Amino acid sequence: MSDACPKCQSTEVSLLKRPTSLGYQRFRCKRCRCTFNERSGTVFNFLEYPTDLVLMVVRWRLRYCLSLRNLSEMMLERGFEFTHEAVRSWEERYAPLITQHLRRRRRGTLGKSWYVDETYIKVKGKWCYLYRAVDRSGALIDCRLSKHRNMRAAKHFFKEALDISGDAPDRVTTDKEVSYPRAIREELGESVLHRTNQYLNNLIEQDHRGIKQRYGPMKGFKSLTSASRFCRAHDELRNYYKVGKRGEKVSLKQQRTSYLNKTLELTHSMQLSS
């Protein structure tokens, strides 16, 4: 039963017998007499489709190499008709919510050894820089897309990474980019050990394959805003679905079970937190 009326916040509500056309329960507030349903007052209000369907479409858009039209055609076979522009709109609206939700979940749970590197992403025909960092176990620290590869971009990246981690790392491994030493000293502290051995940074360089494999078929982005939103949401979702630590063998059955459990948990928690 709904906790409170979205209009007057009263908890004196009664359940109505007839649900909405999508099957959501309807309620009536005993104080202001307004009628509402389970999605009233949430970010999913006024959607013409079930919440779990919309979240599934957004997840598939971020996780798999599917175009906007691919997704609309796949859902058409399942009895849901909407255009590719609807998929674009849902991604723009709900991908940041997935990102924020997953970032809150992992705040303060990251390792003390960071591996930092940047890779290239084409936006509107021009190359931009995607700063990324993972810890020793391969878990995502943070990512940030920037037009430039300079001191300002590096400092902003480390500042955001520190915010999500909660504490400065013991050591940071990077390539020999000239902006890193000063950015690490000023944002993370003088006590942080900075290593620049290229072979030690193979972990993050190999981890770039995730975004590269997903971004490649898209032929680039049209704007820095959409590129930044997509890259961050993709990295967060990819990190969320990882099973086991780096180098740990996980059976196919465990992978499937983990995927289903995490999908159900994410969908349920997103609906509750909205």
Residue pairs with C-beta under 8 A, 6 or more apart in sequence:
1 13
1 15
1 25
1 27
2 13
2 25
2 27
2 36
2 38
2 40
3 11
4 10
4 11
4 13
5 11
5 13
5 27
5 29
5 31
5 32
5 34
5 36
6 36
6 40
6 41
7 29
7 32
7 34
7 36
8 29
8 31
8 32
8 34
10 29
10 30
10 31
10 32
12 29
12 30
12 31
13 27
13 28
13 29
13 30
14 27
14 28
14 30
15 25
15 26
15 27
16 25
16 26
16 27
16 28
16 35
18 26
19 25
19 26
19 37
20 26
20 37
22 49
22 50
23 50
24 37
24 38
24 39
25 37
25 38
26 35
26 36
26 37
27 35
27 36
27 37
28 34
28 35
29 35
29 36
39 45
39 47
39 51
42 271
42 274
43 93
43 94
43 97
43 274
44 51
44 54
44 271
44 274
47 54
49 80
49 82
51 267
51 271
52 267
52 271
53 75
53 80
54 90
54 94
55 94
55 98
55 266
55 267
55 270
56 267
57 71
57 75
57 87
57 90
58 90
58 91
58 94
58 95
58 98
59 98
59 237
59 263
59 266
60 66
60 71
61 68
61 71
61 87
61 90
61 91
61 95
62 91
62 95
62 98
62 214
62 230
62 233
62 234
62 237
63 214
63 234
63 237
63 238
63 241
64 214
65 213
65 214
65 217
66 74
67 84
67 217
67 218
68 84
68 85
68 87
68 88
69 84
71 84
71 87
72 82
72 83
72 84
72 86
72 87
75 81
75 82
91 229
91 230
92 226
92 229
95 229
95 230
95 233
96 229
96 233
97 270
97 274
98 233
98 236
98 237
98 266
98 270
99 229
99 232
99 233
99 236
101 266
101 269
101 270
101 273
102 236
102 237
102 239
102 240
102 266
103 164
103 236
105 240
106 139
106 140
106 164
106 239
107 164
107 165
107 166
108 165
108 166
108 167
110 135
110 139
110 141
110 164
110 165
110 166
111 135
111 136
111 137
111 139
111 169
112 135
112 167
112 169
112 170
112 171
113 135
113 136
113 169
113 170
113 171
113 173
114 133
114 134
114 135
114 141
114 161
114 169
114 171
114 172
114 173
115 133
115 134
115 135
115 136
115 172
115 173
115 174
115 200
115 201
115 203
115 204
116 131
116 132
116 133
116 141
116 157
116 172
116 173
116 174
116 180
116 201
116 204
117 131
117 132
117 133
117 174
117 175
117 201
117 204
117 205
117 208
118 129
118 130
118 131
118 132
118 149
118 177
119 129
119 130
119 132
119 208
119 211
119 212
120 127
120 128
120 129
120 130
121 127
121 128
121 129
121 130
121 145
121 211
121 215
121 220
121 221
121 227
121 231
122 128
122 220
122 221
123 145
123 220
123 221
123 222
123 223
123 224
123 227
124 220
124 221
124 222
124 223
124 224
125 220
126 147
128 145
128 146
128 147
128 224
128 227
129 145
129 146
129 147
129 148
129 149
129 153
130 143
130 144
130 145
130 146
130 211
130 231
131 143
131 144
131 145
131 146
131 153
131 154
131 157
132 140
132 142
132 143
132 204
132 207
132 208
132 211
132 235
133 140
133 141
133 142
133 143
133 157
133 161
133 204
134 140
134 141
134 203
134 204
134 207
135 141
135 169
136 203
136 246
137 245
137 246
138 203
138 207
138 242
138 245
138 246
139 239
139 242
140 235
140 236
140 238
140 239
141 161
141 164
141 165
142 157
142 160
142 161
142 164
142 165
143 231
143 232
143 235
144 153
144 156
144 157
144 160
144 228
144 232
145 224
145 227
145 228
145 231
145 232
146 153
146 156
146 157
147 224
149 177
149 179
150 179
151 179
151 182
151 183
153 179
154 177
154 179
154 180
154 183
155 183
155 186
155 187
157 183
158 183
158 184
158 187
158 188
159 187
162 168
162 187
162 188
168 188
168 189
168 191
168 192
169 188
169 192
170 192
170 193
171 192
171 193
171 194
171 195
172 180
172 184
172 188
172 192
172 193
172 194
172 195
173 195
173 196
173 197
173 200
173 201
173 204
174 180
174 184
174 194
174 195
174 196
174 201
175 196
175 198
175 201
176 196
176 198
180 194
180 196
181 194
184 192
184 194
185 192
203 246
210 234
210 235
210 238
211 231
211 234
211 235
214 234
215 231
221 227
221 230
240 262
240 266
241 258
241 259
241 262
243 250
243 254
243 255
243 258
243 259
244 250
250 258
